[in-house]
């Protein structure tokens, strides 16, 4: 049995304890945080639609017309006319035959992946995929090959090792903690060559990238080349819930096989109506997507001028990697004291020694306030002993990994100490190449064995 107080004390000693912060009023570029006005730089309300008057009015009207709850699961009496209308609009937006609305992005990923793979299959998953993808892989009971982040050559090698047992490739399109985009063209090419299904999670791409905000797949001209597109209603579209866009056959199958669709109460009508209104605004005013991109460029330029490594990604997500969790929290709190809310992200959300400030831009920010925020972050980072130009102090990654194990955040059998890699068994083949790589079957009872 876990000793709760002892575990909490241990987390505090490691700089990994968490608490909630209280936001007063609607989500916008500026909020009251614990009673203090701040510039919000960590919200996924990318297009600023969560507090748009038309979106709020639609939710209020829906509550009066349909009530505040659906009352049942989708397959009982929970599917209302407004759910079907949203699914039709989403399918049209994503240019697919059908769409299904789920209760959340987590439920959509877990339900879809576990419905499309099973024992004896192999699922190929990027090592930095979201936790909901990881858990969907686990619940599928399939073996999982975790390929190096955005590395199609390693994915190619893993597919060859699977010897025809591959079921699907699953990846985020835009990675939530790094802001980079998956090599979608290479993934699609490998999937088609080896007759694998593809599941692409566009949670951070929908509404933020591509023509009309249709996502990273549309930006790459590939939206009709994959089997399943997942998207969220709770980020750029400002509401709550998620969806799967696919063909009619896949939609009928998921209605019958996705347990998180079957056994969850349907989305509340106000959330559905809000998503409908937000989608309509996006289609009417696609220039919001351009404004988001311009703001991201302005913030990156300001941060680069301060010496921060902003990487090569060009999305609305900007990670400032600090290293140790304690220092990232000090910078976060110092920035907050100066009116900038940039949340620190620590393990197990990110790997050991990559604690960071994860900045997220909104279309409703002003460029001048983003440039001023960059100057503030540079000043407080240096005041906290982190020199952006020197990329901070060098510390021992192995020590941090050991602390995570001691704190119970990770299983010591997990090879990378934070995510999907764990006890593995080799697929029969020639010896693996000399490289860091993916592993299979984290439910195997034996010790850790590297699969690549």
Secondary structure, 3 states (H helix, E strand, C coil): CCCHHHHHHHHHHCCCCCCCCCEECCCCCEEEECCEEEEECCCCCCCCCCCCHHHHHHHHHHHHHHCCCCCCEHHHHHCCHHHHHHHHHHHHHHCCCEEEEECCHHHHHHHHHHHHCCCCCEEEEECCCCHHHHHHHHHHCCEEEEECCCCHHHHHHHHHHHCCCEEEEEEECECCCCCCECCHHHHHHHHHHHCCEEEEECCCCCCCCCHHHCCHHHHCCCCCCCCEEEEECCCCCCCCCEEEEECHHHHHHHHHHCHHHHCCECCCHHHHHHHHHHHHHHHHCCHHHHHHHHHHHHHHHHHHHCCCCCCCCCCCEEEEEEECHHHHHHHHHHHHHCCEECCEECCCCCCCCCEEEEEECCCCCCHHHHHHHHHHHHHHHHHCCCCHHHCCCCCCHHHHHHHHHHCCCCCCCCCCCCCCCCCCCCCCCCCCCCCCCCCCCCCCCCCCCCCC
